[in-house]
Amino acid sequence: MDAFLPMARQAFRARHGLPPAGETVPAPESPARLFAWARRHRLTGLMATAAPAADEALKTAAYGQAQHAARFTREAERLFALLAPRLPSLALVKGPALAAQAWPQSGLRSYDDLDFLCAKPGFPHLLAGLQAAGYVPATDDPRRLEHLWHYGWGIAFRHPEGFLVEVNHRFFPPHYPWPRRIRVSGTDGFAPQPLDAAAVRAPAPALHLLLSCEHAIWHGWARAAWIADVAGLLARHPDVFPQALALARSCPFAERALTAGCAVADAIFGPGLGPVGRMYPDVVAHAVARLAGQARGMDGRELRRFHERFMTRSEILAYRLRRTFTPGDGDFRRLSLPPALRGLYWLLRPARGALGGS
């Protein structure tokens, strides 16, 4: 097995000023395999710091990533300045904001888009503002765009210069458990976050920790960079775990996801990152195997069962019902109803399911 995870741990701890984990990590036998693994897990910048003798491809990619991050950071600042006056609940989620909180140098974190949240009624101002900023919706069907927004699936916008922006009024898709009291229009968990030349409204480190743990579980531990986000927040903000646990209260799934995510982060980038230790040993072992390339990714059905691993019975029931009955993009593509009649989707959705639709 390639020693890429131990290399990542060594690089992470060195960049965060943590003591070494006490292991000797050999140089990679195949720089090309290291480069492929780092790109797949969005750790190009971090792994370049750990492999000074690696081939030029990894170094070049790391420099390009840093430039990419700088461009997206400036674009995030520009968009926030343009949109925030009409959208007081606007918040930048993950991306440059999380990089500033969880990474020792923001250019080390990789991302391909900018994620914003704003309150549901702000859709008209959001649409007008992004179009004025040079963006066009990823779909040219205005009805489908409105339906995606209304039902909480989120919408995407593209800019001719290559920027992709995704916006929602929910933190996750409608069926995925999330603490009800944490809303983008509220004050719990949000704070001004300085980026480069300006500050934006963003989740504070505790809310980003909770969000990052749920996000990693949503995708079934698909990328090591998402675990590095969690580990970085734990390393840089010593009181962040109890604060995140307070935000998660009243949502058992969120509490369990938080604990499991931090346990996985400690197993990969620890020890000593958080108070949870090695809880959920079977989950941690699966995550390590997945990220080390020893276990395949989960298909849709397996991933849903994995989500349910952290839910109570009532949460499982709500998760299944919402996934079954909430109208989705497949419904909007098959039948483009006018917004005034979108309530009919609630009737058409179960009919599609009965006939074998997805």
Secondary structure, DSSP 8 states (H G I E B T S, - for coil): ---HHHHHHHHHHHHTT----S------S-HHHHHHHHHHTT-HHHHHHH-TTS-HHHHHHHHHHHHHHHHHHHHHHHHHHHHTTT-TT-EEESHHHHHHHH-SSGGGS--SSEEEE--GGGHHHHHHHHHHTT-EES-S-HHHHHHHHHTT--EEEE-TTS-EEEEESSSS-TTS---TT--TTS-TTEEEEE-SSSEEEEE-HHHHHHHHHHHHHHTTS--HHHHHHHHHHHHH-TTHHHHHHHHHTT-HHHHHHHHHHHHHHHHHH-SSS-TTTT-SHHHHHHHHHHHTTSS----HHHHHHHHHTT--HHHHHHHHHHHHHS--HHHHHH----GGGGGGHHHHHHHHHHTT--
